Amino acid sequence: MIVVCPSCQARLRVNEKALSPQNPVISCVRCQSPIRIELPAAERPAFEEATLIFEPAEVGWVIVHDEYTESQTLPLKPGLQIVGRFSESKPCEVMIQSQDRYMSRRHLVIEVVKSKEGVYKYWVSEHPDCTNPTFIDTYPLKRGTTVELVDGVIMQLGKTKVALKTAAAAGTAHKAAETVANTDFAKTVLF
């Protein structure tokens, strides 16, 4: 069972069998705030040792850094997420507000995976619906290829440029956006 701390928004994995009807409260591993967990009466498990695993809500950010599009800081979470142009008819996990018709509504797939060492790795590939090229630091991303991304890499989706900032390097979304804002715009690749 995944619960979200109401105080600090940390996502916690909770072993339901560890909760008892007499004590359905746990402490957040990040801020130590008490979290009351409501268990359905028919499914109250027998008591067992609790196991809590801390999962951060955001492990990185896609930051729009472009001379033509308004700056935006969009969160990345562990797992697969599709990145593309905002669309109500074809929504995706990371939607960029842009008038860039060269950016597909489902342009990229970014997968964030935690390694055995506990370090997050960021992988990118084009979405099958993508109709225009993607550039990683001015080099075209070949269709069917998956590339590992590093902190600070600039990607061009259509004509819109975005930067990847990792939580390990930037710490917070505000610091990530500030770092990217203080860099020069990368030259737009014309195709």
N, C-alpha and C positions, 0 to 999 in steps of 0.2 A: 504494500500500500504506500502511495506517495502522498505526503502532506506538505503544506506550505506554511512556514512560520508566519503568523500574522504581524510580528514585529519587524523582522529583517528580511522576509521574503525568501529565506533559504528553503530549498526543496530537500526533504528528508525522506528516505526510504525506511519504513517502519515494519517490523515483523509483527503482523496482527496477532499471532499466537502469544506474543509477549505481553499483550495488554489484558488486564483483568477488568471485569465489570466494576470491581471495587475501586480501581485506580486507573481510569482511562486517560491519564495525563503523563506526558513526557516532557523533557526539557530540550530546547533547541540546542544543537551542538555548536552553533555559531554564537548566539547571543544569550543563551541560557534561559530564555523566556519560557514559561510553561505553555504547553500546547495541549488543549483538551481535544480528545479524539472521540467522536461519536461512533459507536459500534451498533449495528442493527441487533435487536434483542435476540433474533433467531440465530445469529452468527457469532455470538460472543465466544471467542476461543478460550481454551484452557490456558493457564499461566505457563509461560516459557521465558527463558532468558531473552532480553531485548537486544536487538542488533540495529544500530542506526548507522546509515551511510550518508555522509554529507555530499550533496551534489549542488554545485553552484548554479544559480538560475541563468547566468550569462557567462560564457567562456570566451567571448570575443565579440567584435563588432565589425559590421560592414559600414564604412563611413563614406558617404557621397562627397567627393572632393573634385569639383568640376567647375569650370568657368561658366557653364550654361545652366546648371541645375542647382537648386537650393541645397545647402548642406543638410545632411540627414545622418543620424547615428542609429543604426538598426542592430538589435542584439542577435547573437548566434548562441545556440544552445547545443548541448551534446546531441549527437545523432545527425540524421539527414535533414536538410532543409533546402527548399527550392528558392532561388533568388530571381526576381524578375520585376518588370514594370507593373505598377499598381493596376489591378483590374478587379472589378466586382464580379465579372462573369467567370474569370479563371484565376481565383485567388491562390496565392502561394504563401509560404511561411515568412519570407523576407521580401516585402513589396516596397519598391522604390517609387516615390512620387516623382514622375518625370514626364515631359512631353516628347521624349526621344522615341520616335516610332521605329528606330533601328534596334532598340532593346526589346527583346521578346518578353511576353508576359510570364514565360517560364524559360529563363535564359540559362541559368547555371544550377548545378547541384553542389552544395558544399556539405561535406560530411566531417563532423568533429568527433574524433575517437580518442578515448583515454588509453594511453599505452600501459604496459605492465608496470612501468616505472612511475606512473601517475601523472605523466605529462600529456597534455592535449595536443593532438596532431590534426591539421586542417588539410583536407583533400578537396580538390575541385575538378569537375568535369562538366561538359556542356549538357544541358537538358536535351532530350530527343526532339522537343518541340522548337528548339532554338533555330531561327532562320538566318541570323547574321553572325559574323565572326565575333569571337571573344579574344582579347589580347591580354597576356600576362606580362607586365613590364615591357610592352611594345612587341612581344613575340606572340604570334597567333597560337591559340590553343587548338590542337588538332582534334577533330571529331573522334570520339571513342577513346581519347586519352584521359587519364587521371593524373593530376599533378599535385604534389604536396606544396602547400603555401607556407610562407614564413611571414612573421610580423612585418608590417609596413609595405607589403607587396601592393602594387597598383594594378588593378584589373580594369579593362575597358569593356563594357557591355554595350554593344551598339556604339553610340558616341558618348556615353556617360562613363565617367571614370569614378572608381570606388577604391578605397584602401581597406586592407584587412588589418585590424589591430587585435592582438591577443590579450586576454586578461592577465596572463603571466607577465607580459611586457608593460602594459599600460595601467593595470590595476582597476581603474574605473572607466565608465563610459565617458565621463566628463574629461578625464585626462587623455583618453584616446582621441576624442574629438579635438581637443586643444592641440595635441601633438600634430595631428594631420592638418589642422588649420594653419599651423605655423610653417608648413612646407610649401614649396612652389607647386603650381599646377604642372602635372606631367603633360607633355605634348600629346594632343589628340592624334591618333593614328587614323588617317583617311583611307577608306576602302571603297 
